[in-house]
Amino acid sequence: MLKRYLPLLSWLPDYRRETFGHDLIAGLIVTVMVIPQSLAYALLAGLPAVMGLYASILPAIVYMVFGSSRTLAVGPVAIIALMTAAALANVAPPGSPDYVQAALVLSLLSGLMLTAMGLLRLGFFANFLSHPVISGFLSASGILIAASQAAHLLGVSASGFTLPDLLGSLFGDLASLNLPTLAIGLATLVFLVAVRRHGRGLLTRLGLPSKLADLLAKAGPVFAVVLTTWVTWQFALDEAGVAVVGAVPSGLPPLTLPGFDTDLWHRLLVPALLISVVGFVESVSMGQMLAAKRRERISPDQELIGLGTSNLAAAFSGGMPVTGGLSRTVINFDAGARTPAAGLIAALGIATITLFFTPLIHYLPIATLAATITVSILTLVDIKAMRRTWRYSRSDFAGLLATLAVTLLEGVEAGIIAGVALSVGLFLYRTSRPHSALVGRVPGTEHFRNVARHNVESHARVALLRIDESLYFANARYLEDTLYSLVARRPELTDVVLICSAVNLIDASALESLEAINARLKDSGVTLHLAEVKGPVMDRLKHSDLLDDLTGRVFLSTYGAWSELRPRHVETRESIQPLD
């Protein structure tokens, strides 16, 4: 029980010097790599840049204790930063003390929600977001983030959290375009894209070892930060209108206490819930993928607790809402991290930077950070997933497209709500009209297949109907209509066998429908049988009157039903028409 809630105890007793060596290297690499991201995501959220650093220190340490993933790196991420900015936009002016206080409250609420969900084992709620819907939401968020950063790349001002608002304000302020900012932004953008696509291959061809070449290629943002900061300082470009980070307070994260304004809490409840859900889904998806590569496993419920306590730590240490970041986690994994101790090392490294070296980033151009954000979110716009979904399922693609459109036109909060609603709606639609098939016996075997797909044996007086879905309130009426239509079209029927091999649940509504079907078929002179009822379903049915009132029998197998019912009738050679 203790290890379940403190995963730290599962790996710490076996911690060795060799493991520490791997974690040390990974932690140092992550320290250097994520500093530009941490600063950039804080600015994206409308917060002081230093809050991005604060959010990368204590939350990472707390996650080491409570998180179940050995390689997940916790900190600010682009989507959560965008959602934070959207949530706080109507609360206070960006960057103001009230705005900062609201961000702390948002972290606190998110932390409380996630922790409570973890203790209640509600990790399964993440399943209500289908992958196509998640893909549509992430792609739209990536477009929104890129549009919001275009203003910083051009040196103009833009506001809004929907694509029309962003583009409208962007084009409306193009007259104030700052050429030095544009030069820095475009140069950084081109450099980062080139390094990401061709850096590793070029360095490998120059004779560098593969791992070193990969590391240097991933360090592209660091080189861009150093170079553009030096250029801006050397040529006093800030006096020419180039926006810079400015003074960043030195020192460790302060102890902060989120306010307890009930009106503010009420206004931030829904945004906090949405941020919690999105952050959890992103973290668990990444954590499960990387854990599978090392034959490890993570616990979704414990991840809720790990992320929840991390957000609580952010709330009380001057940070912003956090979750497991895609890019920083991949860097951590590729750098060889073996345990969450790598996160501790990275947190200590960032704390050292915050304590002693923040004056060095005074002249860091905002355009450089905007370019860093833009390149990092390119992976969110997944065109391949859209094409794959279009080819495979038009209904799933419709859900993806609708989520993308709502997010772009109405904002991230509306987009995620629409995504959840569409995911649930598509599920209800599909399961409300379950696939069903009349089946017949494959000659000479005990196998039964769809009469519409195979040449099988069948009887005109016996209908073997397979239902390929659990039976519940949404499809109970459809089951009734299917059976009544079958009996109406075949007046010669005397026996109907309902094959339940794919039925994992029969709820109260479906039970009432089965009782009604049994009674109506009895009045029509048709006997209803069940076959292949699963054990848990049978256990539930034993608590009802259906089995006592059933006009027919419950067969262990379809072949058993066939063998029992076939001798009662003269075998027919008539063609059995499949269901419509």
TORDO-462027 format. One record per residue (C-alpha): x, y, z; residue number from 0. Coordinates in nm, 2 decimals, padded with zeros to 4 digits. Layout:
N
[[X Y Z] NUM]
...
This chain:
580
[[00.00 00.00 00.00] 0]
[[00.28 00.24 00.09] 1]
[[00.46 00.17 -00.24] 2]
[[00.14 00.23 -00.43] 3]
[[00.11 00.59 -00.30] 4]
[[00.48 00.65 -00.28] 5]
[[00.63 00.50 -00.60] 6]
[[00.97 00.64 -00.48] 7]
[[00.99 00.34 -00.25] 8]
[[00.97 00.10 -00.55] 9]
[[01.30 00.21 -00.71] 10]
[[01.50 00.39 -00.44] 11]
[[01.61 00.08 -00.24] 12]
[[01.77 -00.06 -00.56] 13]
[[01.93 00.27 -00.66] 14]
[[02.30 00.22 -00.76] 15]
[[02.60 00.43 -00.86] 16]
[[02.56 00.33 -01.22] 17]
[[02.20 00.44 -01.22] 18]
[[02.29 00.77 -01.07] 19]
[[02.54 00.83 -01.35] 20]
[[02.27 00.79 -01.61] 21]
[[02.03 01.01 -01.42] 22]
[[02.30 01.28 -01.36] 23]
[[02.38 01.31 -01.73] 24]
[[02.01 01.32 -01.82] 25]
[[01.93 01.58 -01.55] 26]
[[02.21 01.81 -01.66] 27]
[[02.10 01.79 -02.02] 28]
[[01.74 01.86 -01.93] 29]
[[01.85 02.15 -01.72] 30]
[[02.01 02.32 -02.02] 31]
[[01.75 02.23 -02.27] 32]
[[01.43 02.33 -02.09] 33]
[[01.53 02.67 -01.96] 34]
[[01.43 02.85 -02.28] 35]
[[01.11 02.65 -02.29] 36]
[[01.03 02.73 -01.93] 37]
[[01.08 03.11 -01.99] 38]
[[00.88 03.09 -02.31] 39]
[[00.58 02.91 -02.17] 40]
[[00.55 03.15 -01.88] 41]
[[00.54 03.44 -02.13] 42]
[[00.29 03.25 -02.34] 43]
[[00.07 03.22 -02.03] 44]
[[00.10 03.60 -01.98] 45]
[[00.31 03.55 -01.67] 46]
[[00.65 03.68 -01.57] 47]
[[00.92 03.47 -01.73] 48]
[[01.07 03.36 -01.39] 49]
[[00.74 03.18 -01.30] 50]
[[00.83 02.93 -01.57] 51]
[[01.16 02.86 -01.39] 52]
[[00.98 02.83 -01.06] 53]
[[00.73 02.58 -01.20] 54]
[[01.02 02.36 -01.31] 55]
[[01.18 02.32 -00.96] 56]
[[00.96 02.21 -00.67] 57]
[[00.69 02.04 -00.89] 58]
[[00.96 01.82 -01.04] 59]
[[01.09 01.73 -00.70] 60]
[[00.74 01.64 -00.57] 61]
[[00.67 01.43 -00.88] 62]
[[00.98 01.23 -00.81] 63]
[[00.81 01.12 -00.48] 64]
[[00.45 01.06 -00.61] 65]
[[00.48 01.00 -00.98] 66]
[[00.47 00.65 -01.12] 67]
[[00.66 00.72 -01.45] 68]
[[01.04 00.68 -01.43] 69]
[[01.11 00.92 -01.72] 70]
[[00.83 01.17 -01.73] 71]
[[00.96 01.53 -01.69] 72]
[[00.71 01.77 -01.53] 73]
[[00.70 02.14 -01.59] 74]
[[00.53 02.41 -01.80] 75]
[[00.40 02.30 -02.14] 76]
[[00.27 02.49 -02.44] 77]
[[-00.09 02.38 -02.43] 78]
[[-00.14 02.43 -02.06] 79]
[[00.02 02.77 -02.09] 80]
[[-00.22 02.86 -02.36] 81]
[[-00.52 02.73 -02.16] 82]
[[-00.39 02.93 -01.86] 83]
[[-00.38 03.25 -02.06] 84]
[[-00.73 03.19 -02.19] 85]
[[-00.86 03.11 -01.84] 86]
[[-00.71 03.42 -01.68] 87]
[[-00.78 03.66 -01.97] 88]
[[-01.10 03.79 -01.82] 89]
[[-00.98 03.79 -01.46] 90]
[[-00.70 04.05 -01.46] 91]
[[-00.45 04.22 -01.70] 92]
[[-00.17 03.99 -01.80] 93]
[[00.14 04.02 -01.58] 94]
[[-00.04 04.21 -01.31] 95]
[[-00.03 04.10 -00.94] 96]
[[-00.39 03.99 -00.96] 97]
[[-00.32 03.79 -01.27] 98]
[[-00.03 03.62 -01.10] 99]
[[-00.24 03.55 -00.80] 100]
[[-00.51 03.40 -01.02] 101]
[[-00.25 03.17 -01.18] 102]
[[-00.16 03.04 -00.84] 103]
[[-00.52 02.97 -00.76] 104]
[[-00.55 02.79 -01.10] 105]
[[-00.25 02.57 -01.00] 106]
[[-00.41 02.50 -00.66] 107]
[[-00.75 02.41 -00.80] 108]
[[-00.59 02.19 -01.07] 109]
[[-00.37 02.02 -00.80] 110]
[[-00.67 01.96 -00.57] 111]
[[-00.88 01.81 -00.85] 112]
[[-00.61 01.58 -00.99] 113]
[[-00.52 01.46 -00.64] 114]
[[-00.88 01.39 -00.55] 115]
[[-00.94 01.21 -00.88] 116]
[[-00.63 00.99 -00.81] 117]
[[-00.75 00.90 -00.46] 118]
[[-01.09 00.81 -00.60] 119]
[[-00.93 00.61 -00.88] 120]
[[-01.09 00.81 -01.16] 121]
[[-00.80 00.77 -01.41] 122]
[[-01.04 00.60 -01.65] 123]
[[-01.21 00.93 -01.72] 124]
[[-00.93 01.00 -01.96] 125]
[[-01.08 00.74 -02.19] 126]
[[-01.37 00.97 -02.27] 127]
[[-01.14 01.16 -02.50] 128]
[[-01.09 00.96 -02.82] 129]
[[-00.76 00.98 -03.00] 130]
[[-00.91 01.15 -03.31] 131]
[[-01.06 01.42 -03.09] 132]
[[-00.73 01.46 -02.90] 133]
[[-00.55 01.49 -03.23] 134]
[[-00.80 01.76 -03.35] 135]
[[-00.76 01.95 -03.02] 136]
[[-00.38 01.93 -03.02] 137]
[[-00.36 02.04 -03.38] 138]
[[-00.58 02.34 -03.33] 139]
[[-00.39 02.43 -03.01] 140]
[[-00.07 02.42 -03.21] 141]
[[-00.21 02.65 -03.47] 142]
[[-00.34 02.89 -03.21] 143]
[[00.00 02.89 -03.03] 144]
[[00.18 02.96 -03.36] 145]
[[-00.06 03.24 -03.44] 146]
[[-00.01 03.40 -03.10] 147]
[[00.37 03.38 -03.13] 148]
[[00.37 03.54 -03.48] 149]
[[00.32 03.88 -03.32] 150]
[[00.64 03.84 -03.12] 151]
[[00.83 03.72 -03.43] 152]
[[00.72 04.04 -03.61] 153]
[[00.75 04.28 -03.32] 154]
[[00.38 04.38 -03.32] 155]
[[00.11 04.34 -03.07] 156]
[[-00.18 04.09 -03.10] 157]
[[-00.44 03.96 -02.86] 158]
[[-00.72 03.71 -02.85] 159]
[[-00.76 03.33 -02.80] 160]
[[-00.93 03.24 -03.12] 161]
[[-00.79 03.23 -03.47] 162]
[[-01.01 03.51 -03.61] 163]
[[-00.92 03.74 -03.32] 164]
[[-00.55 03.66 -03.34] 165]
[[-00.53 03.71 -03.71] 166]
[[-00.74 04.02 -03.70] 167]
[[-00.53 04.20 -03.44] 168]
[[-00.21 04.08 -03.60] 169]
[[-00.29 04.22 -03.95] 170]
[[-00.43 04.53 -03.79] 171]
[[-00.10 04.61 -03.63] 172]
[[00.14 04.53 -03.91] 173]
[[00.22 04.89 -03.96] 174]
[[00.42 04.89 -03.64] 175]
[[00.64 04.60 -03.77] 176]
[[00.99 04.61 -03.61] 177]
[[01.26 04.50 -03.86] 178]
[[01.53 04.41 -03.61] 179]
[[01.28 04.19 -03.43] 180]
[[01.17 04.03 -03.75] 181]
[[01.53 03.96 -03.84] 182]
[[01.60 03.79 -03.51] 183]
[[01.27 03.60 -03.51] 184]
[[01.30 03.47 -03.87] 185]
[[01.67 03.39 -03.84] 186]
[[01.60 03.19 -03.52] 187]
[[01.31 03.02 -03.67] 188]
[[01.50 02.91 -03.98] 189]
[[01.80 02.80 -03.77] 190]
[[01.58 02.59 -03.53] 191]
[[01.39 02.42 -03.81] 192]
[[01.71 02.35 -04.00] 193]
[[01.88 02.20 -03.69] 194]
[[01.58 01.99 -03.61] 195]
[[01.55 01.85 -03.96] 196]
[[01.91 01.83 -04.07] 197]
[[02.14 01.90 -03.77] 198]
[[02.19 01.54 -03.66] 199]
[[02.26 01.41 -04.01] 200]
[[02.50 01.70 -04.09] 201]
[[02.70 01.65 -03.77] 202]
[[02.72 01.28 -03.82] 203]
[[02.86 01.33 -04.17] 204]
[[03.12 01.56 -04.01] 205]
[[03.25 01.27 -03.81] 206]
[[03.08 01.33 -03.47] 207]
[[02.95 01.02 -03.28] 208]
[[02.58 00.96 -03.33] 209]
[[02.48 01.03 -02.97] 210]
[[02.68 01.35 -02.95] 211]
[[02.54 01.47 -03.28] 212]
[[02.19 01.40 -03.16] 213]
[[02.26 01.58 -02.84] 214]
[[02.40 01.89 -03.01] 215]
[[02.11 01.90 -03.26] 216]
[[01.86 01.90 -02.97] 217]
[[02.06 02.18 -02.81] 218]
[[01.97 02.41 -03.10] 219]
[[01.74 02.63 -02.88] 220]
[[02.02 02.68 -02.63] 221]
[[02.26 02.80 -02.90] 222]
[[01.99 03.03 -03.04] 223]
[[01.93 03.17 -02.70] 224]
[[02.30 03.24 -02.63] 225]
[[02.37 03.39 -02.97] 226]
[[02.07 03.62 -03.00] 227]
[[02.11 03.73 -02.64] 228]
[[02.47 03.83 -02.71] 229]
[[02.38 04.00 -03.03] 230]
[[02.10 04.20 -02.86] 231]
[[02.33 04.30 -02.58] 232]
[[02.63 04.38 -02.80] 233]
[[02.43 04.60 -03.04] 234]
[[02.18 04.74 -02.79] 235]
[[01.89 04.62 -03.00] 236]
[[01.66 04.67 -02.71] 237]
[[01.69 05.04 -02.77] 238]
[[01.59 04.98 -03.13] 239]
[[01.26 04.83 -03.02] 240]
[[01.35 04.47 -02.98] 241]
[[01.15 04.33 -02.69] 242]
[[01.36 04.14 -02.43] 243]
[[01.29 03.94 -02.12] 244]
[[01.42 04.21 -01.90] 245]
[[01.51 04.18 -01.54] 246]
[[01.45 03.84 -01.40] 247]
[[01.45 03.81 -01.02] 248]
[[01.73 03.60 -00.87] 249]
[[01.68 03.36 -00.59] 250]
[[01.49 03.04 -00.51] 251]
[[01.12 03.02 -00.56] 252]
[[00.93 03.21 -00.29] 253]
[[00.67 03.06 -00.06] 254]
[[00.34 03.17 -00.20] 255]
[[-00.01 03.14 -00.06] 256]
[[-00.29 03.14 -00.32] 257]
[[-00.58 03.36 -00.23] 258]
[[-00.91 03.23 -00.11] 259]
[[-01.15 03.46 -00.30] 260]
[[-01.46 03.25 -00.34] 261]
[[-01.57 03.44 -00.65] 262]
[[-01.23 03.38 -00.82] 263]
[[-01.24 03.02 -00.73] 264]
[[-01.58 02.98 -00.87] 265]
[[-01.48 03.15 -01.20] 266]
[[-01.17 02.92 -01.23] 267]
[[-01.33 02.59 -01.14] 268]
[[-01.42 02.48 -01.50] 269]
[[-01.09 02.61 -01.65] 270]
[[-00.90 02.42 -01.38] 271]
[[-01.09 02.10 -01.46] 272]
[[-01.02 02.13 -01.83] 273]
[[-00.65 02.20 -01.77] 274]
[[-00.64 01.90 -01.54] 275]
[[-00.80 01.67 -01.79] 276]
[[-00.58 01.78 -02.08] 277]
[[-00.26 01.78 -01.88] 278]
[[-00.34 01.43 -01.75] 279]
[[-00.42 01.29 -02.09] 280]
[[-00.10 01.43 -02.24] 281]
[[00.11 01.30 -01.95] 282]
[[-00.03 00.96 -01.94] 283]
[[-00.01 00.91 -02.32] 284]
[[00.36 01.00 -02.31] 285]
[[00.43 00.81 -01.99] 286]
[[00.27 00.49 -02.12] 287]
[[00.45 00.51 -02.45] 288]
[[00.79 00.55 -02.30] 289]
[[00.73 00.29 -02.02] 290]
[[00.64 00.03 -02.28] 291]
[[00.97 00.08 -02.45] 292]
[[01.15 -00.04 -02.13] 293]
[[00.89 -00.30 -02.04] 294]
[[00.78 -00.08 -01.74] 295]
[[00.43 00.03 -01.65] 296]
[[00.27 00.33 -01.50] 297]
[[-00.04 00.37 -01.29] 298]
[[-00.29 00.62 -01.44] 299]
[[-00.45 00.67 -01.09] 300]
[[-00.11 00.73 -00.93] 301]
[[-00.02 00.97 -01.22] 302]
[[-00.32 01.17 -01.11] 303]
[[-00.18 01.20 -00.76] 304]
[[00.17 01.27 -00.90] 305]
[[00.05 01.55 -01.12] 306]
[[-00.19 01.68 -00.86] 307]
[[00.08 01.71 -00.59] 308]
[[00.31 01.87 -00.85] 309]
[[00.05 02.14 -00.92] 310]
[[00.00 02.20 -00.55] 311]
[[00.38 02.24 -00.52] 312]
[[00.36 02.50 -00.81] 313]
[[00.08 02.69 -00.63] 314]
[[00.29 02.72 -00.31] 315]
[[00.62 02.80 -00.48] 316]
[[00.52 03.08 -00.72] 317]
[[00.47 02.86 -01.03] 318]
[[00.21 02.80 -01.29] 319]
[[00.01 02.49 -01.38] 320]
[[00.23 02.21 -01.49] 321]
[[00.21 01.86 -01.65] 322]
[[00.43 01.61 -01.82] 323]
[[00.59 01.79 -02.11] 324]
[[00.64 01.62 -02.45] 325]
[[00.97 01.77 -02.55] 326]
[[01.13 01.77 -02.21] 327]
[[01.02 01.41 -02.15] 328]
[[01.16 01.29 -02.48] 329]
[[01.49 01.47 -02.40] 330]
[[01.50 01.31 -02.06] 331]
[[01.43 00.96 -02.20] 332]
[[01.68 00.99 -02.48] 333]
[[01.95 01.13 -02.25] 334]
[[01.93 00.80 -02.06] 335]
[[01.73 00.88 -01.75] 336]
[[01.66 00.57 -01.55] 337]
[[01.46 00.70 -01.25] 338]
[[01.27 01.01 -01.15] 339]
[[01.59 01.12 -00.97] 340]
[[01.69 01.27 -01.31] 341]
[[01.40 01.51 -01.25] 342]
[[01.54 01.60 -00.91] 343]
[[01.88 01.67 -01.07] 344]
[[01.72 01.89 -01.34] 345]
[[01.52 02.08 -01.07] 346]
[[01.84 02.15 -00.87] 347]
[[02.01 02.26 -01.19] 348]
[[01.73 02.50 -01.28] 349]
[[01.73 02.62 -00.91] 350]
[[02.10 02.70 -00.95] 351]
[[02.04 02.89 -01.27] 352]
[[01.76 03.08 -01.10] 353]
[[01.97 03.16 -00.80] 354]
[[02.29 03.29 -00.97] 355]
[[02.25 03.34 -01.34] 356]
[[01.92 03.51 -01.42] 357]
[[02.10 03.84 -01.50] 358]
[[02.25 03.67 -01.81] 359]
[[01.90 03.64 -01.97] 360]
[[01.81 04.01 -01.93] 361]
[[01.87 04.07 -02.30] 362]
[[01.71 03.75 -02.43] 363]
[[01.48 03.86 -02.71] 364]
[[01.12 03.76 -02.68] 365]
[[01.13 03.68 -03.05] 366]
[[01.38 03.40 -02.98] 367]
[[01.15 03.25 -02.73] 368]
[[00.86 03.28 -02.97] 369]
[[01.06 03.10 -03.24] 370]
[[01.14 02.83 -02.98] 371]
[[00.77 02.78 -02.90] 372]
[[00.67 02.78 -03.26] 373]
[[00.92 02.51 -03.35] 374]
[[00.84 02.30 -03.05] 375]
[[00.47 02.29 -03.12] 376]
[[00.51 02.19 -03.48] 377]
[[00.47 01.83 -03.37] 378]
[[00.12 01.90 -03.24] 379]
[[-00.02 01.97 -03.58] 380]
[[-00.05 01.60 -03.69] 381]
[[-00.14 01.60 -04.06] 382]
[[-00.06 01.23 -04.09] 383]
[[-00.31 01.15 -03.81] 384]
[[-00.58 01.35 -04.00] 385]
[[-00.51 01.16 -04.32] 386]
[[-00.51 00.82 -04.14] 387]
[[-00.84 00.90 -03.97] 388]
[[-01.00 01.02 -04.29] 389]
[[-00.91 00.69 -04.46] 390]
[[-01.02 00.47 -04.18] 391]
[[-01.33 00.63 -04.03] 392]
[[-01.53 00.92 -04.17] 393]
[[-01.72 00.96 -03.85] 394]
[[-01.40 00.98 -03.64] 395]
[[-01.27 01.23 -03.89] 396]
[[-01.58 01.44 -03.85] 397]
[[-01.52 01.44 -03.47] 398]
[[-01.16 01.54 -03.53] 399]
[[-01.26 01.82 -03.77] 400]
[[-01.53 01.95 -03.55] 401]
[[-01.30 01.97 -03.25] 402]
[[-01.04 02.14 -03.45] 403]
[[-01.29 02.40 -03.59] 404]
[[-01.45 02.47 -03.25] 405]
[[-01.10 02.52 -03.08] 406]
[[-00.99 02.75 -03.36] 407]
[[-01.31 02.96 -03.37] 408]
[[-01.42 02.95 -03.01] 409]
[[-01.10 02.89 -02.80] 410]
[[-00.94 02.60 -02.62] 411]
[[-01.19 02.57 -02.34] 412]
[[-01.48 02.53 -02.59] 413]
[[-01.27 02.30 -02.80] 414]
[[-01.20 02.05 -02.52] 415]
[[-01.57 02.06 -02.40] 416]
[[-01.67 02.00 -02.76] 417]
[[-01.42 01.72 -02.79] 418]
[[-01.55 01.54 -02.48] 419]
[[-01.91 01.58 -02.60] 420]
[[-01.82 01.45 -02.95] 421]
[[-01.63 01.15 -02.81] 422]
[[-01.92 01.05 -02.59] 423]
[[-02.17 01.13 -02.86] 424]
[[-01.99 00.92 -03.13] 425]
[[-01.97 00.63 -02.88] 426]
[[-02.34 00.65 -02.80] 427]
[[-02.43 00.68 -03.17] 428]
[[-02.22 00.37 -03.26] 429]
[[-02.34 00.16 -02.98] 430]
[[-02.70 00.26 -03.01] 431]
[[-02.71 00.08 -03.35] 432]
[[-02.50 -00.23 -03.28] 433]
[[-02.39 -00.46 -03.55] 434]
[[-02.60 -00.77 -03.56] 435]
[[-02.59 -01.07 -03.80] 436]
[[-02.79 -01.38 -03.88] 437]
[[-02.54 -01.67 -03.86] 438]
[[-02.53 -02.02 -03.99] 439]
[[-02.31 -02.33 -03.95] 440]
[[-02.00 -02.37 -04.16] 441]
[[-02.06 -02.72 -04.31] 442]
[[-01.88 -02.99 -04.12] 443]
[[-01.77 -02.77 -03.83] 444]
[[-01.89 -02.62 -03.51] 445]
[[-01.82 -02.27 -03.63] 446]
[[-02.09 -02.02 -03.72] 447]
[[-02.06 -01.72 -03.95] 448]
[[-02.26 -01.44 -04.10] 449]
[[-02.50 -01.57 -04.37] 450]
[[-02.42 -01.26 -04.58] 451]
[[-02.05 -01.33 -04.59] 452]
[[-02.02 -01.71 -04.60] 453]
[[-02.18 -02.02 -04.75] 454]
[[-02.34 -02.17 -04.44] 455]
[[-02.61 -02.41 -04.34] 456]
[[-02.93 -02.26 -04.20] 457]
[[-03.30 -02.33 -04.12] 458]
[[-03.60 -02.13 -04.22] 459]
[[-03.77 -02.19 -03.88] 460]
[[-03.46 -02.12 -03.67] 461]
[[-03.29 -01.78 -03.66] 462]
[[-02.94 -01.75 -03.50] 463]
[[-02.89 -01.38 -03.43] 464]
[[-02.56 -01.26 -03.30] 465]
[[-02.55 -00.92 -03.13] 466]
[[-02.20 -00.76 -03.14] 467]
[[-02.23 -00.51 -02.86] 468]
[[-02.32 -00.49 -02.49] 469]
[[-02.68 -00.42 -02.43] 470]
[[-02.77 -00.10 -02.24] 471]
[[-03.02 00.19 -02.24] 472]
[[-02.90 00.34 -02.57] 473]
[[-02.95 00.03 -02.78] 474]
[[-03.22 -00.15 -02.60] 475]
[[-03.50 -00.02 -02.83] 476]
[[-03.29 -00.09 -03.13] 477]
[[-03.26 -00.46 -03.02] 478]
[[-03.64 -00.48 -02.99] 479]
[[-03.69 -00.33 -03.34] 480]
[[-03.43 -00.57 -03.49] 481]
[[-03.60 -00.88 -03.35] 482]
[[-03.96 -00.77 -03.42] 483]
[[-03.86 -00.68 -03.78] 484]
[[-03.69 -01.03 -03.81] 485]
[[-04.00 -01.21 -03.69] 486]
[[-04.23 -01.00 -03.91] 487]
[[-04.03 -01.07 -04.22] 488]
[[-04.02 -01.45 -04.15] 489]
[[-04.36 -01.57 -04.04] 490]
[[-04.23 -01.93 -04.05] 491]
[[-04.00 -01.87 -03.76] 492]
[[-04.05 -02.08 -03.45] 493]
[[-03.72 -02.03 -03.26] 494]
[[-03.49 -01.74 -03.22] 495]
[[-03.15 -01.78 -03.06] 496]
[[-02.99 -01.46 -02.93] 497]
[[-02.61 -01.52 -02.93] 498]
[[-02.45 -01.31 -02.66] 499]
[[-02.08 -01.39 -02.71] 500]
[[-02.00 -01.02 -02.76] 501]
[[-02.23 -00.90 -02.48] 502]
[[-02.04 -00.79 -02.17] 503]
[[-02.32 -00.60 -02.00] 504]
[[-02.70 -00.61 -01.98] 505]
[[-02.82 -00.31 -01.79] 506]
[[-03.17 -00.26 -01.64] 507]
[[-03.31 -00.10 -01.96] 508]
[[-03.19 -00.38 -02.17] 509]
[[-03.32 -00.63 -01.93] 510]
[[-03.67 -00.48 -01.96] 511]
[[-03.64 -00.50 -02.34] 512]
[[-03.54 -00.87 -02.32] 513]
[[-03.84 -00.93 -02.10] 514]
[[-04.07 -00.75 -02.34] 515]
[[-03.91 -00.93 -02.64] 516]
[[-03.97 -01.27 -02.46] 517]
[[-04.33 -01.19 -02.39] 518]
[[-04.41 -01.06 -02.74] 519]
[[-04.24 -01.35 -02.92] 520]
[[-04.43 -01.59 -02.69] 521]
[[-04.75 -01.42 -02.81] 522]
[[-04.64 -01.47 -03.17] 523]
[[-04.56 -01.84 -03.12] 524]
[[-04.19 -01.79 -03.13] 525]
[[-03.95 -01.93 -02.86] 526]
[[-03.66 -01.71 -02.74] 527]
[[-03.33 -01.88 -02.65] 528]
[[-03.00 -01.74 -02.53] 529]
[[-02.66 -01.87 -02.61] 530]
[[-02.30 -01.81 -02.50] 531]
[[-02.39 -01.58 -02.21] 532]
[[-02.08 -01.48 -02.03] 533]
[[-02.04 -01.56 -01.66] 534]
[[-02.06 -01.21 -01.52] 535]
[[-02.37 -01.14 -01.73] 536]
[[-02.53 -01.46 -01.62] 537]
[[-02.47 -01.37 -01.26] 538]
[[-02.66 -01.05 -01.31] 539]
[[-02.95 -01.22 -01.49] 540]
[[-02.99 -01.47 -01.20] 541]
[[-03.10 -01.17 -00.99] 542]
[[-03.39 -01.11 -01.24] 543]
[[-03.71 -01.30 -01.35] 544]
[[-03.59 -01.33 -01.71] 545]
[[-03.44 -01.67 -01.68] 546]
[[-03.75 -01.81 -01.50] 547]
[[-03.99 -01.66 -01.76] 548]
[[-03.77 -01.74 -02.07] 549]
[[-03.98 -01.94 -02.31] 550]
[[-03.67 -02.12 -02.44] 551]
[[-03.33 -02.23 -02.29] 552]
[[-02.99 -02.09 -02.22] 553]
[[-02.74 -02.28 -02.43] 554]
[[-02.37 -02.30 -02.34] 555]
[[-02.27 -02.26 -02.71] 556]
[[-02.43 -02.18 -03.05] 557]
[[-02.35 -02.53 -03.17] 558]
[[-02.54 -02.67 -02.87] 559]
[[-02.84 -02.46 -02.97] 560]
[[-02.81 -02.57 -03.33] 561]
[[-02.78 -02.94 -03.24] 562]
[[-03.08 -02.92 -03.01] 563]
[[-03.31 -02.72 -03.23] 564]
[[-03.22 -02.86 -03.58] 565]
[[-03.39 -03.21 -03.53] 566]
[[-03.72 -03.04 -03.45] 567]
[[-03.75 -02.91 -03.80] 568]
[[-03.72 -03.04 -04.15] 569]
[[-03.39 -02.91 -04.29] 570]
[[-03.44 -02.64 -04.55] 571]
[[-03.24 -02.55 -04.85] 572]
[[-03.40 -02.20 -04.87] 573]
[[-03.17 -01.90 -04.87] 574]
[[-03.19 -01.71 -04.55] 575]
[[-03.19 -01.33 -04.61] 576]
[[-02.94 -01.14 -04.40] 577]
[[-03.05 -00.85 -04.18] 578]
[[-03.09 -00.51 -04.35] 579]
